[in-house]
Structure formats: C-alpha cells, structure tokens
Amino acid sequence: MGCPIRQVISRFGDKWSMLVLFMLNRSDTGILRFNELRRLMTDCSQKMLSQTLKNLEQSHLVHREVFPEVPPRVEYSLTDTGKSLMPALTALITWGKEHFNEVVTD
C-alpha cells in the first residue's frame, strides 16, 4: 500500500488542488461555480480545473452538486473532510508567506 503520508498528500498536494481548496474555503458562501473558480484561477486551464475538481471529489474533499436546470447549474463546496483540512492548509500558507524569501530563490 505504500507510505500513508504519500498516499494522502498525493490527493491534494499539487498546486491546483490546494488553490481550489483555498478558494472554496475563502468564499463568502463556501460555494463556487465552475466559472467562478476559473475567474479566480486565471492561469489554470479549463481541462486542468475540471480534472482537479474530479480528483478532489473522488478524494471526498469537495462536494459537487448538480441542479436540474437548463442550462445545468453545478456548485462546488468543501465536504466536512475538506473543511477539516483547512487549518493545516492555512498554517502552511501562513508559513509559506513568512518564509517565502528563504525558500523561493531564482
């Protein structure tokens, strides 16, 4: 089965997954539609965002709700598991801001 830490981190450790989780957590309502996420993540392609959302949904971190309307409305929000990850992700972001110049060198 491999290292549990590696297995868990591989589910959300890429840059797009973390950004999606952060944006959903930061949203006033906790809910964002696909195009709202696209506007917030301008450098992420539509295909990559779609794949990222599918992966986060399969990992039970993001909930996808489809409304039977024409055109269909789809909303994304954090699951309880996703919400429980936010303190750790927020701490990582805070650490990153404090140590950015030490860690990121060109």
DSSP file (Angstrom, degrees, kcal/mol; ACC not computed):
  #  RESIDUE AA STRUCTURE BP1 BP2  ACC     N-H-->O    O-->H-N    N-H-->O    O-->H-N    TCO  KAPPA ALPHA  PHI   PSI    X-CA   Y-CA   Z-CA
    1    1 A M              0   0    0      0, 0.0     2,-0.1     0, 0.0     6,-0.0   0.000 360.0 360.0 360.0 -27.0    0.0    0.0    0.0
    2    2 A G        -     0   0    0      4,-0.0     3,-0.0     5,-0.0     0, 0.0  -0.279 360.0 -18.3  90.3-177.0    2.9    2.3    0.5
    3    3 A C     >  -     0   0    0      1,-0.1     4,-2.2    -2,-0.1     5,-0.2  -0.500  53.1-145.5 -69.1 123.8    3.5    5.3    2.7
    4    4 A P  H  > S+     0   0    0      0, 0.0     4,-2.5     0, 0.0     5,-0.2   0.883  99.2  53.7 -59.6 -38.9    0.2    6.7    4.1
    5    5 A I  H  > S+     0   0    0      1,-0.2     4,-2.9     2,-0.2     5,-0.3   0.938 109.7  47.5 -61.5 -45.6    1.5   10.3    4.1
    6    6 A R  H  > S+     0   0    0      1,-0.2     4,-1.9     2,-0.2    -1,-0.2   0.897 111.3  51.7 -61.5 -40.8    2.4   10.0    0.4
    7    7 A Q  H  < S+     0   0    0     -4,-2.2     4,-0.4     2,-0.2    -1,-0.2   0.913 115.2  40.8 -63.3 -43.6   -1.0    8.4   -0.4
    8    8 A V  H >X S+     0   0    0     -4,-2.5     3,-1.6     1,-0.2     4,-0.5   0.948 114.8  49.4 -71.9 -49.1   -2.9   11.3    1.4
    9    9 A I  H >X S+     0   0    0     -4,-2.9     4,-2.6     1,-0.3     3,-1.1   0.837 101.6  64.3 -61.1 -33.2   -0.7   14.2    0.1
   10   10 A S  H 3< S+     0   0    0     -4,-1.9    -1,-0.3    -5,-0.3     4,-0.2   0.722  95.0  62.4 -63.9 -18.6   -0.9   12.9   -3.4
   11   11 A R  H <4 S+     0   0    0     -3,-1.6    -1,-0.2    -4,-0.4    -2,-0.2   0.771 129.1   1.3 -77.4 -26.4   -4.7   13.6   -3.3
   12   12 A F  H << S+     0   0    0     -3,-1.1    -2,-0.2    -4,-0.5     6,-0.2   0.305  99.4 103.0-143.6   9.0   -4.3   17.3   -2.8
   13   13 A G     <  +     0   0    0     -4,-2.6    -3,-0.1    -5,-0.2     2,-0.1   0.559  57.7  96.6 -80.2  -7.7   -0.6   18.2   -2.8
   14   14 A D  S  > S-     0   0    0     -4,-0.2     4,-2.0    -5,-0.2     5,-0.2  -0.399  86.7-109.8 -79.5 162.4   -0.5   19.6   -6.3
   15   15 A K  H  > S+     0   0    0      1,-0.2     4,-1.7     2,-0.2     5,-0.1   0.843 113.9  49.7 -63.6 -35.2   -0.7   23.4   -6.8
   16   16 A W  H  > S+     0   0    0      2,-0.2     4,-2.6     1,-0.2    -1,-0.2   0.916 109.3  50.3 -73.7 -40.9   -4.2   23.4   -8.4
   17   17 A S  H  > S+     0   0    0      1,-0.2     4,-2.6     2,-0.2     5,-0.2   0.936 111.8  47.9 -61.8 -46.0   -5.9   21.2   -5.7
   18   18 A M  H  X S+     0   0    0     -4,-2.0     4,-2.5     1,-0.2    -1,-0.2   0.895 112.3  49.8 -61.7 -39.1   -4.5   23.4   -2.9
   19   19 A L  H  X S+     0   0    0     -4,-1.7     4,-2.8    -5,-0.2    -2,-0.2   0.909 110.4  49.3 -68.1 -41.2   -5.7   26.5   -4.7
   20   20 A V  H  X S+     0   0    0     -4,-2.6     4,-2.6     2,-0.2     5,-0.2   0.941 112.8  47.8 -61.2 -47.4   -9.2   25.1   -5.3
   21   21 A L  H  X S+     0   0    0     -4,-2.6     4,-2.2     1,-0.2    -2,-0.2   0.918 113.2  48.6 -59.4 -44.1   -9.5   24.2   -1.7
   22   22 A F  H  X S+     0   0    0     -4,-2.5     4,-2.2    -5,-0.2    -2,-0.2   0.922 111.7  48.7 -62.0 -45.8   -8.2   27.6   -0.6
   23   23 A M  H  X S+     0   0    0     -4,-2.8     4,-1.3     2,-0.2    -2,-0.2   0.897 112.1  48.4 -64.6 -41.0  -10.6   29.4   -2.9
   24   24 A L  H  < S+     0   0    0     -4,-2.6     3,-0.2     1,-0.2    -1,-0.2   0.908 113.4  47.6 -65.1 -40.5  -13.6   27.4   -1.7
   25   25 A N  H  < S+     0   0    0     -4,-2.2    -2,-0.2    -5,-0.2    -1,-0.2   0.862 112.8  49.3 -66.5 -35.9  -12.7   28.0    1.9
   26   26 A R  H  < S+     0   0    0     -4,-2.2    -1,-0.2    -5,-0.2    -2,-0.2   0.677  86.0 109.5 -78.7 -19.5  -12.2   31.7    1.3
   27   27 A S  S  < S-     0   0    0     -4,-1.3     5,-0.1    -3,-0.2    -3,-0.0  -0.294  74.2-129.1 -60.9 140.5  -15.5   32.1   -0.5
   28   28 A D  S    S+     0   0    0      1,-0.2    -1,-0.1     2,-0.1    -4,-0.0   0.872 109.6  31.1 -57.6 -39.2  -18.2   34.1    1.5
   29   29 A T  S    S-     0   0    0      2,-0.3    -1,-0.2    48,-0.0     3,-0.1   0.609 104.5-122.9 -95.6 -14.4  -20.8   31.3    1.0
   30   30 A G  S    S+     0   0    0      1,-0.2    48,-0.6    -7,-0.2     2,-0.4   0.536  83.7  99.5  80.5   5.9  -18.4   28.4    0.8
   31   31 A I  E     +A   77   0A   0     46,-0.1     2,-0.4    -6,-0.0    -2,-0.3  -0.986  46.1 174.6-129.4 134.4  -19.8   27.6   -2.6
   32   32 A L  E     -A   76   0A   0     44,-2.4    44,-2.9    -2,-0.4     2,-0.2  -0.996  22.6-134.5-137.2 145.9  -18.4   28.4   -6.0
   33   33 A R  E  >  -A   75   0A   0     -2,-0.4     4,-2.2    42,-0.2     3,-0.3  -0.540  36.1-102.0 -89.6 164.5  -19.5   27.5   -9.5
   34   34 A F  H  > S+     0   0    0     40,-0.6     4,-2.3     1,-0.2     5,-0.1   0.908 121.5  47.7 -53.9 -49.2  -17.0   26.3  -12.1
   35   35 A N  H  > S+     0   0    0      1,-0.2     4,-2.1     2,-0.2    -1,-0.2   0.808 108.1  55.8 -67.9 -28.7  -16.8   29.6  -13.9
   36   36 A E  H  > S+     0   0    0     -3,-0.3     4,-1.7     2,-0.2    -1,-0.2   0.927 109.2  47.1 -66.1 -43.6  -16.3   31.5  -10.7
   37   37 A L  H  X S+     0   0    0     -4,-2.2     4,-1.8     1,-0.2    -2,-0.2   0.906 109.8  54.1 -61.8 -41.3  -13.3   29.2   -9.9
   38   38 A R  H  < S+     0   0    0     -4,-2.3     6,-0.2     1,-0.2    -1,-0.2   0.902 107.3  50.3 -60.1 -41.5  -12.0   29.8  -13.4
   39   39 A R  H  < S+     0   0    0     -4,-2.1     3,-0.5     1,-0.2    -1,-0.2   0.859 113.0  46.3 -65.3 -35.1  -12.1   33.6  -12.9
   40   40 A L  H  < S+     0   0    0     -4,-1.7     2,-0.4     1,-0.2    -1,-0.2   0.761 117.4  43.9 -77.3 -25.0  -10.2   33.2   -9.7
   41   41 A M    ><  +     0   0    0     -4,-1.8     3,-2.0    -5,-0.2    -1,-0.2  -0.577  68.3 164.1-119.8  65.9   -7.6   30.9  -11.2
   42   42 A T  T 3  S+     0   0    0     -3,-0.5    -1,-0.1    -2,-0.4    -2,-0.1   0.736  72.1  54.9 -61.9 -25.8   -6.9   32.5  -14.5
   43   43 A D  T 3  S+     0   0    0     -3,-0.1     2,-0.5     2,-0.1    -1,-0.3   0.395  89.8  89.5 -91.3   5.6   -3.7   30.6  -15.1
   44   44 A C  S <  S-     0   0    0     -3,-2.0    -3,-0.1    -6,-0.2     0, 0.0  -0.893  78.9-126.9-101.7 126.9   -5.4   27.1  -14.8
   45   45 A S     >  -     0   0    0     -2,-0.5     4,-2.6     1,-0.1     5,-0.2  -0.267  19.7-114.4 -69.3 158.9   -6.8   25.7  -18.0
   46   46 A Q  H  > S+     0   0    0      1,-0.2     4,-2.4     2,-0.2     5,-0.2   0.904 117.7  50.4 -58.9 -43.3  -10.5   24.6  -18.1
   47   47 A K  H  > S+     0   0    0      2,-0.2     4,-2.3     1,-0.2    -1,-0.2   0.912 111.6  46.9 -63.0 -44.4   -9.3   21.0  -18.6
   48   48 A M  H  > S+     0   0    0      2,-0.2     4,-2.6     1,-0.2    -2,-0.2   0.893 112.5  49.5 -67.2 -40.1   -7.0   21.1  -15.6
   49   49 A L  H  X S+     0   0    0     -4,-2.6     4,-2.6     2,-0.2    -2,-0.2   0.922 111.2  49.9 -64.1 -43.7   -9.6   22.7  -13.4
   50   50 A S  H  X S+     0   0    0     -4,-2.4     4,-2.1    -5,-0.2    -2,-0.2   0.925 113.2  45.8 -59.8 -46.0  -12.2   20.1  -14.4
   51   51 A Q  H  X S+     0   0    0     -4,-2.3     4,-2.4     2,-0.2    -2,-0.2   0.897 112.0  51.9 -64.4 -41.7   -9.7   17.2  -13.7
   52   52 A T  H  X S+     0   0    0     -4,-2.6     4,-2.5     1,-0.2    -2,-0.2   0.920 109.7  48.6 -61.4 -45.5   -8.7   18.8  -10.3
   53   53 A L  H  X S+     0   0    0     -4,-2.6     4,-2.1     2,-0.2    -1,-0.2   0.895 110.9  51.0 -63.0 -40.3  -12.3   19.1   -9.2
   54   54 A K  H  X S+     0   0    0     -4,-2.1     4,-2.5     2,-0.2    -2,-0.2   0.920 111.3  48.1 -62.1 -43.8  -13.0   15.5  -10.2
   55   55 A N  H  X S+     0   0    0     -4,-2.4     4,-1.6     1,-0.2    -2,-0.2   0.912 111.9  48.6 -63.9 -42.8  -10.0   14.3   -8.2
   56   56 A L  H  <>S+     0   0    0     -4,-2.5     5,-2.7     1,-0.2     6,-1.4   0.848 111.7  50.3 -67.3 -33.3  -10.9   16.3   -5.2
   57   57 A E  H ><5S+     0   0    0     -4,-2.1     3,-1.5     4,-0.2    -2,-0.2   0.916 109.8  49.9 -68.7 -43.0  -14.5   15.0   -5.4
   58   58 A Q  H 3<5S+     0   0    0     -4,-2.5    -2,-0.2     1,-0.3    -1,-0.2   0.797 109.1  53.1 -64.5 -28.2  -13.2   11.4   -5.6
   59   59 A S  T 3<5S-     0   0    0     -4,-1.6    -1,-0.3    -5,-0.2    -2,-0.2   0.381 114.9-119.2 -87.5   3.1  -11.0   12.1   -2.6
   60   60 A H  T < 5S+     0   0    0     -3,-1.5    22,-0.4     2,-0.2    21,-0.3   0.784  86.5 110.4  64.4  30.1  -14.1   13.3   -0.6
   61   61 A L  S   <S+     0   0    0     -5,-2.7    18,-1.9     1,-0.2     2,-0.4   0.687  75.2  40.8-100.9 -26.4  -12.6   16.8   -0.1
   62   62 A V  E    S-B   78   0A   0     -6,-1.4     2,-0.4    16,-0.3    16,-0.2  -0.971  70.6-145.1-127.2 138.7  -15.0   18.6   -2.4
   63   63 A H  E     -B   77   0A   0     14,-3.7    14,-1.9    -2,-0.4     2,-0.5  -0.875  11.0-157.8-102.0 133.7  -18.8   18.1   -2.9
   64   64 A R  E     -B   76   0A   0     -2,-0.4     2,-0.5    12,-0.2    12,-0.2  -0.956   8.3-171.0-112.8 123.3  -20.3   18.6   -6.4
   65   65 A E  E     -B   75   0A   0     10,-2.8    10,-2.6    -2,-0.5     2,-0.5  -0.966   5.3-161.4-119.8 125.2  -24.0   19.4   -6.6
   66   66 A V  E     -B   74   0A   0     -2,-0.5     8,-0.2     8,-0.2    -2,-0.0  -0.893   7.7-151.9-105.2 128.7  -25.8   19.5   -9.9
   67   67 A F  E     -B   73   0A   0      6,-3.2     2,-2.5    -2,-0.5     6,-1.2  -0.858  22.1-121.8-101.7 133.0  -29.1   21.3  -10.1
   68   68 A P        +     0   0    0      0, 0.0     2,-0.3     0, 0.0    -1,-0.0  -0.419  68.7 122.6 -76.1  74.1  -31.7   20.0  -12.7
   69   69 A E        -     0   0    0     -2,-2.5    -2,-0.0     4,-0.1     4,-0.0  -0.800  68.1 -87.0-125.7 167.7  -32.0   23.3  -14.6
   70   70 A V  S    S+     0   0    0     -2,-0.3     3,-0.0     1,-0.2     0, 0.0  -0.977 124.6  25.0-120.1 116.9  -31.5   24.4  -18.2
   71   71 A P  S    S-     0   0    0      0, 0.0    -1,-0.2     0, 0.0     0, 0.0   0.667 115.8-113.5 -70.3 158.6  -28.6   25.1  -18.5
   72   72 A P        -     0   0    0      0, 0.0     2,-0.5     0, 0.0    -2,-0.1  -0.286  24.5-143.9 -61.9 141.6  -27.5   22.8  -15.6
   73   73 A R  E     - B   0  67A   0     -6,-1.2    -6,-3.2   -40,-0.0     2,-0.4  -0.925  15.4-169.9-108.0 130.4  -26.0   24.6  -12.6
   74   74 A V  E     - B   0  66A   0     -2,-0.5   -40,-0.6    -8,-0.2     2,-0.4  -0.981   1.8-170.9-123.7 129.5  -23.2   22.9  -10.8
   75   75 A E  E     -AB  33  65A   0    -10,-2.6   -10,-2.8    -2,-0.4     2,-0.4  -0.930   7.1-153.9-122.3 145.4  -21.8   24.1   -7.5
   76   76 A Y  E     +AB  32  64A   0    -44,-2.9   -44,-2.4    -2,-0.4     2,-0.3  -0.930  20.0 160.9-118.6 141.2  -18.7   23.1   -5.6
   77   77 A S  E     -AB  31  63A   0    -14,-1.9   -14,-3.7    -2,-0.4     2,-0.3  -0.955  42.4 -90.0-148.9 165.3  -18.2   23.2   -1.8
   78   78 A L  E     - B   0  62A   0    -48,-0.6   -16,-0.3    -2,-0.3     2,-0.1  -0.580  36.5-135.8 -77.8 140.6  -15.9   21.7    0.8
   79   79 A T     >  -     0   0    0    -18,-1.9     4,-2.8    -2,-0.3     5,-0.2  -0.316  35.8 -96.2 -78.5 175.0  -17.0   18.5    2.4
   80   80 A D  H  > S+     0   0    0      2,-0.2     4,-1.9     1,-0.2     5,-0.1   0.885 130.6  51.6 -60.7 -36.9  -16.6   18.1    6.2
   81   81 A T  H  > S+     0   0    0    -21,-0.3     4,-0.8     2,-0.2    -1,-0.2   0.916 110.0  48.6 -64.7 -42.9  -13.3   16.3    5.4
   82   82 A G  H >> S+     0   0    0    -22,-0.4     3,-0.7     1,-0.2     4,-0.7   0.899 110.4  51.1 -62.8 -41.2  -12.2   19.1    3.2
   83   83 A K  H >< S+     0   0    0     -4,-2.8     3,-0.8     1,-0.2    -1,-0.2   0.862 104.6  57.2 -64.2 -35.0  -13.1   21.6    5.9
   84   84 A S  H 3< S+     0   0    0     -4,-1.9     4,-0.4     1,-0.2    -1,-0.2   0.718 102.9  56.0 -70.2 -18.7  -11.1   19.7    8.5
   85   85 A L  H <X S+     0   0    0     -4,-0.8     4,-2.2    -3,-0.7     3,-0.5   0.700  86.5  83.5 -80.4 -21.3   -8.1   20.1    6.2
   86   86 A M  H <X S+     0   0    0     -3,-0.8     4,-3.1    -4,-0.7     5,-0.3   0.831  82.8  55.2 -60.7 -39.5   -8.3   23.9    6.2
   87   87 A P  H  > S+     0   0    0      0, 0.0     4,-2.1     0, 0.0    -1,-0.2   0.922 112.4  44.7 -59.8 -40.2   -6.5   24.6    9.5
   88   88 A A  H  > S+     0   0    0     -3,-0.5     4,-2.0    -4,-0.4    -2,-0.2   0.913 115.5  46.8 -68.0 -42.0   -3.5   22.7    8.3
   89   89 A L  H  X S+     0   0    0     -4,-2.2     4,-2.3     2,-0.2    -1,-0.2   0.896 111.9  50.8 -66.8 -40.0   -3.6   24.3    4.8
   90   90 A T  H  X S+     0   0    0     -4,-3.1     4,-2.5     2,-0.2    -1,-0.2   0.902 109.6  50.6 -63.4 -41.2   -4.0   27.7    6.3
   91   91 A A  H  X S+     0   0    0     -4,-2.1     4,-2.5    -5,-0.3    -1,-0.2   0.894 110.0  50.7 -63.3 -39.7   -1.0   27.1    8.6
   92   92 A L  H  X S+     0   0    0     -4,-2.0     4,-2.5     2,-0.2    -2,-0.2   0.901 110.6  48.8 -64.3 -41.3    1.0   26.0    5.5
   93   93 A I  H  X S+     0   0    0     -4,-2.3     4,-2.3     2,-0.2    -2,-0.2   0.922 111.7  49.2 -64.3 -44.5    0.0   29.2    3.7
   94   94 A T  H  X S+     0   0    0     -4,-2.5     4,-2.1     1,-0.2    -2,-0.2   0.927 112.2  48.2 -60.1 -45.5    1.0   31.3    6.7
   95   95 A W  H  X S+     0   0    0     -4,-2.5     4,-2.0     1,-0.2    -2,-0.2   0.908 110.1  53.0 -60.4 -43.1    4.3   29.5    6.9
   96   96 A G  H  X S+     0   0    0     -4,-2.5     4,-0.5     1,-0.2    -1,-0.2   0.887 108.9  48.4 -61.3 -40.7    4.9   30.0    3.2
   97   97 A K  H >< S+     0   0    0     -4,-2.3     3,-0.6     1,-0.2     4,-0.3   0.907 112.8  48.2 -65.6 -41.5    4.3   33.7    3.4
   98   98 A E  H 3< S+     0   0    0     -4,-2.1    -2,-0.2     1,-0.2    -1,-0.2   0.827 123.9  30.7 -68.3 -31.9    6.7   34.1    6.4
   99   99 A H  H 3X S+     0   0    0     -4,-2.0     4,-2.1    -5,-0.2     3,-0.4   0.182  82.6 115.5-114.4  15.8    9.5   32.1    4.7
  100  100 A F  H <X S+     0   0    0     -3,-0.6     4,-3.1    -4,-0.5     3,-0.2   0.922  78.7  47.1 -54.3 -51.7    8.9   32.9    1.0
  101  101 A N  H  4 S+     0   0    0     -4,-0.3    -1,-0.2     1,-0.2    -2,-0.1   0.793 113.7  49.1 -65.9 -27.7   12.2   34.7    0.5
  102  102 A E  H  4 S+     0   0    0     -3,-0.4    -1,-0.2     1,-0.1    -2,-0.2   0.842 121.3  33.1 -76.8 -34.1   14.1   32.0    2.2
  103  103 A V  H  < S+     0   0    0     -4,-2.1     2,-0.9    -7,-0.2    -2,-0.2   0.875 110.1  61.9 -93.0 -42.2   12.6   29.1    0.3
  104  104 A V     <  +     0   0    0     -4,-3.1     2,-0.4    -5,-0.3    -1,-0.2  -0.777  63.2 162.0 -95.1 108.2   11.9   30.6   -3.2
  105  105 A T              0   0    0     -2,-0.9    -3,-0.0    -3,-0.1    -4,-0.0  -0.958 360.0 360.0-124.4 144.8   15.1   31.6   -4.9
  106  106 A D              0   0    0     -2,-0.4    -1,-0.1     0, 0.0    -2,-0.0   0.412 360.0 360.0-101.8 360.0   15.6   32.3   -8.5
